[in-house]
Amino acid sequence: MGIFVFGGFMGTTKIGILYSTTGPYGAMGRDGRDGAEFAIEELAAEHPGLIEPVFIDPGANIPEYLEGARAMLRDHGCRHIVGTITSLARKEVLPLVEKHDGLLWYMCPYEGFEANDNVIYTGACPNQHLLPLFEYLIPRYGNRPYLVGANYVWGWEMNRLARELIGQAGGEVLGERYLPLEETAVERIVADIEQRRPSFILNNLIGPSSYAFLAAIKALGNRDPAFCPEKCPVVSCDLTECELPDIGPGVAEGQLSAAAYFDGLTTPENLAFKARVASRFGPGRRISSIFASAYASVKLCAEAIVIAGTDEPLAVRRALSATAHPSVLGPILIDEDTHHAALPFHLGRINAEGRFDVIQSQSAIAADPYLTGRKLRVPPQLRIVS
């Protein structure tokens, strides 16, 4: 691919890959690890000895995340960690990353209101997923949603923002409920939704809770056509291709999700990427935003190290913000103040084959994690290294 065109980094750098490949959100963790490992394999073919990975599976256990990060930073000498899925895990490992002056590459959509010098955010924040999602939903379905969420910071903050957006639109939130990460007893929530009859449902649940909820909404739609996806969709900002097999065939058909990447994108860059993934994992492999973002993060990290001539975090951050970098997500520009990537917005609808049809796209949106309103869409004339 020939992306390393500057710099003189000649050594080997260790990169920690910290994903829970087992546990309640193991499907996402496995996709993150696969994407990171695939990038490392490609880098090894192009630049032998550049990257030495350190893989640790915390099993969705917060103490194990801490021990894994500590081992990577202290014992293995990693200065960069790609990983964590949930905001809970990210926030738990951050003090260790700060203590050791490392960089955490966080590539999942999250709730925003964070900008840490020791994090590179290649996942979307709310002005890149929730705001454009609501711009699509409210004119088409109405402004009286029902909010469900995982009982931690992702669910709390996403639903808080949703309440504010609905209030600004002159609407009303008809209900708001939370579930622990592994809770699958959703019957009371669905009964409340059936009674209140919202315009749409914002789903900020995670893993098994989300899958059980989607199955229960499917059953409700079968009983009452007012709750079919065409009339009252369930919309998410964190539902990906790798989870659809766990939900089951046809269960979530017609429901919507926002992401910076979908397997179904038809750009030349994505078609070439899919061909390489198929040759490595087989032709049936779905590529999720988790896989693509982990892959892009590892490639971006390696490129910045080569350009900087060192894996020292400050130099790497400077290399990242100097110009835009090509990636499977499109050109990535890291803001020098917030350390967030400018990312595109795509809206996908789940089809009968268990994949996403992309029904709307927007070009790269500069991250505005604190919703100040000062960030504008990234201009098309961004300079790209090639």
C-alpha positions in Angstrom: 0.0 0.0 0.0 3.0 2.3 0.4 1.6 4.7 3.0 4.9 5.4 4.8 6.4 8.1 2.7 8.1 10.3 5.3 10.3 10.0 8.3 13.1 7.7 9.3 11.8 5.6 12.2 14.0 2.5 12.1 13.2 0.6 15.3 10.4 -1.7 16.5 7.5 -0.2 18.5 5.2 -2.2 20.7 1.5 -1.5 20.4 -1.0 -2.9 22.9 -4.2 -4.4 21.6 -6.7 -4.3 24.5 -10.1 -5.8 23.5 -12.5 -8.0 25.4 -13.0 -10.9 22.9 -15.1 -12.7 25.5 -18.0 -11.5 27.7 -21.2 -9.7 26.9 -19.8 -7.5 24.1 -17.3 -10.0 22.9 -18.5 -9.8 19.3 -17.4 -6.2 19.2 -14.1 -7.0 20.9 -13.4 -9.8 18.5 -14.0 -7.5 15.5 -11.7 -4.9 17.1 -8.9 -7.4 17.6 -9.4 -8.8 14.1 -9.2 -5.3 12.5 -6.1 -4.4 14.5 -4.4 -7.7 13.8 -5.2 -7.4 10.1 -3.6 -4.0 10.0 -0.5 -5.4 11.8 -0.2 -8.2 9.3 -0.3 -5.8 6.4 2.3 -3.6 8.1 4.5 -6.6 8.6 4.4 -7.4 4.9 5.3 -3.8 4.0 7.6 -2.9 6.8 9.0 -6.0 8.6 9.7 -5.4 12.3 8.0 -2.0 12.6 5.2 -3.2 14.9 5.3 -5.7 17.7 1.8 -6.3 19.1 0.9 -7.2 22.6 -2.6 -8.8 22.8 -4.6 -8.9 26.1 -8.3 -10.0 26.5 -9.8 -8.4 29.7 -12.9 -10.5 29.3 -15.2 -7.4 29.9 -13.8 -7.3 33.5 -12.8 -3.8 34.6 -10.0 -5.0 37.0 -8.6 -7.0 34.1 -8.7 -3.9 31.9 -6.6 -2.1 34.5 -4.2 -5.1 34.9 -3.9 -5.4 31.1 -3.2 -1.8 30.5 -0.6 -1.8 33.4 1.1 -4.8 31.9 1.3 -3.2 28.5 2.6 0.1 29.7 4.9 -1.0 32.5 6.0 -4.5 31.7 6.0 -4.6 27.9 7.0 -1.0 27.3 4.1 -0.1 25.1 3.6 3.6 24.5 0.4 3.1 22.5 -2.7 1.1 23.3 -5.4 0.5 20.7 -8.6 -0.6 22.4 -11.4 -0.6 24.9 -15.0 -0.8 23.7 -17.1 0.8 26.5 -16.6 4.3 27.9 -16.5 2.6 31.3 -13.3 0.7 30.3 -11.8 3.8 28.6 -12.3 6.0 31.7 -10.9 3.3 34.0 -7.6 2.8 32.0 -7.0 6.5 31.3 -5.3 7.3 34.6 -2.7 4.6 33.9 -2.2 5.8 30.4 -1.7 9.4 31.7 0.7 8.1 34.4 2.9 6.4 31.9 2.6 9.2 29.3 1.1 6.9 26.7 -1.5 7.2 24.0 -4.8 5.4 24.0 -6.4 5.0 20.6 -10.1 4.9 21.2 -12.1 3.9 18.1 -15.7 3.4 19.2 -18.6 6.0 19.0 -19.0 7.6 22.4 -20.9 10.2 24.3 -18.5 13.1 24.0 -17.6 15.8 26.6 -14.0 14.6 26.8 -10.7 15.7 25.2 -7.6 14.1 26.8 -4.1 14.7 25.6 -3.4 11.0 26.1 -6.2 9.8 23.8 -6.6 9.8 20.1 -10.3 9.6 19.3 -11.0 7.8 16.0 -14.5 7.0 17.0 -17.4 9.5 16.5 -18.7 11.9 19.1 -22.3 13.2 19.3 -22.1 15.9 16.7 -20.9 13.2 14.3 -23.6 10.6 15.1 -26.5 11.7 17.3 -27.1 15.2 15.9 -27.2 14.2 12.2 -29.2 11.2 13.2 -31.9 13.4 14.8 -31.8 15.8 11.9 -32.9 12.8 9.8 -35.4 11.3 12.2 -37.5 14.2 13.5 -38.8 15.5 10.2 -39.7 12.0 9.1 -41.1 10.3 12.2 -41.8 13.1 14.7 -40.4 14.5 17.9 -41.9 12.3 20.6 -39.3 9.5 21.1 -38.7 6.9 23.8 -35.2 6.5 25.2 -33.6 3.3 26.4 -29.9 2.9 27.5 -27.3 0.9 29.3 -27.0 1.9 32.9 -23.6 3.7 32.7 -22.1 6.9 31.2 -22.8 6.0 27.5 -26.6 5.5 28.1 -26.9 8.4 30.6 -25.1 11.0 28.5 -26.6 10.0 25.1 -30.1 10.1 26.5 -29.4 13.5 28.2 -28.3 14.9 24.9 -31.4 13.4 23.2 -33.6 15.1 25.8 -32.0 18.4 25.0 -32.3 17.9 21.2 -36.0 17.0 21.5 -36.6 20.0 23.8 -35.0 22.3 21.2 -37.3 20.7 18.5 -40.4 21.5 20.6 -41.0 17.8 21.3 -41.4 15.5 24.3 -39.6 12.5 25.5 -42.3 9.9 26.3 -40.2 7.6 28.4 -36.6 6.8 29.5 -35.4 3.5 30.9 -32.1 1.9 31.7 -30.8 -1.7 32.0 -27.5 -3.2 33.3 -25.1 -4.4 30.6 -26.1 -8.0 30.7 -29.8 -7.6 31.7 -32.2 -9.2 29.1 -35.5 -8.8 31.0 -37.0 -6.1 28.7 -40.7 -7.0 28.9 -41.7 -4.1 31.2 -39.9 -1.5 29.0 -41.6 -2.9 25.9 -45.0 -2.8 27.6 -44.4 0.8 28.5 -43.4 1.6 24.9 -46.6 -0.1 23.7 -48.7 2.1 26.0 -47.0 5.4 25.3 -46.7 4.9 21.5 -43.6 7.0 20.7 -42.5 8.4 17.3 -39.3 6.4 17.4 -37.1 4.6 19.9 -33.4 5.6 20.6 -31.6 2.5 21.6 -28.4 3.1 23.7 -28.3 -0.5 25.1 -25.2 -2.6 24.7 -24.7 -6.3 23.8 -27.3 -8.9 25.1 -29.6 -6.2 26.4 -29.8 -4.6 23.0 -30.4 -7.9 21.3 -33.2 -8.9 23.6 -34.8 -5.5 23.2 -34.7 -5.7 19.4 -36.3 -9.2 19.5 -39.1 -8.0 21.8 -39.8 -4.9 19.6 -40.0 -7.3 16.6 -42.6 -9.3 18.5 -44.5 -6.1 19.3 -44.4 -5.0 15.7 -45.8 -8.4 14.7 -48.8 -7.8 17.1 -49.2 -4.1 16.3 -48.2 -2.7 12.9 -47.8 0.7 14.5 -44.5 -0.5 15.9 -43.0 -1.9 12.6 -39.7 -0.2 11.6 -41.4 1.8 8.8 -43.6 3.6 11.4 -41.7 3.5 14.6 -38.0 2.6 14.1 -35.5 1.6 16.7 -32.4 3.7 16.0 -28.9 3.2 17.4 -25.5 4.8 17.3 -23.6 1.7 18.3 -25.1 -1.3 16.5 -22.7 -2.9 14.0 -22.5 -5.7 11.5 -20.6 -8.0 13.8 -23.6 -8.1 16.2 -26.3 -8.9 13.7 -25.7 -12.7 13.8 -26.2 -12.7 17.6 -29.5 -10.8 17.2 -30.8 -13.5 14.8 -32.1 -13.6 11.2 -34.8 -11.1 10.4 -35.1 -9.9 14.0 -33.8 -6.4 13.4 -34.7 -6.0 9.7 -35.7 -2.4 8.9 -34.1 -0.9 12.0 -31.6 1.9 11.7 -28.0 2.6 12.9 -25.6 5.5 12.5 -21.9 4.9 12.0 -18.7 6.3 10.4 -18.4 3.1 8.3 -20.6 0.4 6.9 -19.6 -2.7 4.9 -22.1 -1.7 2.2 -20.2 1.5 1.2 -19.3 1.3 -2.5 -16.4 3.7 -2.6 -13.3 2.4 -4.6 -11.3 2.5 -1.3 -13.8 0.3 0.5 -14.2 -2.2 -2.3 -10.5 -2.6 -2.4 -10.4 -3.0 1.4 -13.2 -5.6 1.3 -11.3 -7.6 -1.3 -8.3 -7.7 1.0 -10.4 -8.7 4.0 -12.1 -11.4 2.0 -8.8 -12.9 0.9 -7.7 -13.0 4.6 -11.0 -14.0 6.4 -13.1 -15.5 3.7 -15.7 -14.0 1.3 -18.6 -14.1 3.9 -16.8 -11.8 6.4 -18.9 -8.8 7.4 -16.8 -5.7 8.1 -18.1 -3.6 10.9 -17.2 0.0 11.9 -15.4 -1.6 14.9 -13.2 -3.7 12.6 -12.6 -0.8 10.2 -11.9 1.7 12.9 -9.4 -0.6 14.7 -7.7 -1.3 11.4 -7.5 2.5 10.6 -6.2 3.3 14.1 -3.3 0.9 13.9 -2.4 2.1 10.4 -2.7 5.7 11.5 -0.5 5.1 14.6 2.2 3.4 12.5 2.1 6.1 9.9 2.5 8.8 12.5 5.4 7.0 14.1 7.2 6.8 10.8 6.5 10.4 10.0 7.6 11.6 13.4 10.7 9.3 13.5 9.8 8.3 17.0 6.9 6.7 19.0 7.0 9.5 21.6 3.4 10.5 22.1 3.8 14.3 21.7 5.7 13.9 18.4 3.1 11.4 17.2 0.2 13.8 18.0 2.0 16.6 16.1 2.4 14.3 13.1 -1.3 13.4 13.2 -2.5 17.0 13.2 -0.2 18.2 10.5 -2.2 17.0 7.6 -5.0 14.6 6.6 -4.3 10.9 6.3 -6.0 8.4 3.9 -7.9 5.6 5.5 -10.7 3.2 4.9 -12.9 5.7 6.8 -11.9 8.4 4.3 -9.3 11.1 4.9 -8.7 11.3 8.6 -7.7 14.7 10.1 -7.0 14.7 13.8 -7.8 18.1 15.5 -4.7 19.4 17.3 -6.8 20.7 20.2 -9.3 17.9 20.9 -7.4 15.0 19.3 -10.6 13.8 17.7 -10.8 12.6 14.1 -13.1 14.3 11.5 -15.4 11.5 10.4 -18.2 10.9 7.9 -21.8 10.2 9.0 -23.6 7.2 7.4 -27.1 6.0 8.2 -27.8 2.3 7.6 -30.9 0.2 7.5 -30.7 -3.5 8.3 -31.8 -5.6 5.3 -33.2 -9.1 5.0 -29.7 -10.5 4.5 -28.5 -9.2 7.8 -26.4 -6.4 6.5 -26.8 -2.6 6.4 -28.1 -0.7 3.3 -26.6 2.8 3.4 -29.6 5.2 3.0 -27.9 8.5 3.8 -24.3 9.8 4.0 -22.6 13.1 4.9 -19.0 14.0 4.2 -16.5 14.3 7.0 -17.7 16.3 10.0 -15.1 17.9 12.3 -15.5 16.7 15.8 -17.0 19.1 18.4 -16.9 16.9 21.5 -18.2 19.7 23.8 -20.9 20.8 21.4 -19.6 24.4 21.3 -20.9 24.9 17.8 -17.6 26.2 16.5 -16.6 23.1 14.5 -17.6 23.2 10.8 -17.7 20.4 8.2 -14.3 19.6 6.9 -13.6 21.4 3.6 -12.9 19.3 0.5 -9.5 20.8 -0.2 -7.8 19.0 2.7 -4.3 18.0 1.8 -3.9 14.2 1.7 -0.6 12.3 2.0 -0.2 9.6 -0.6 
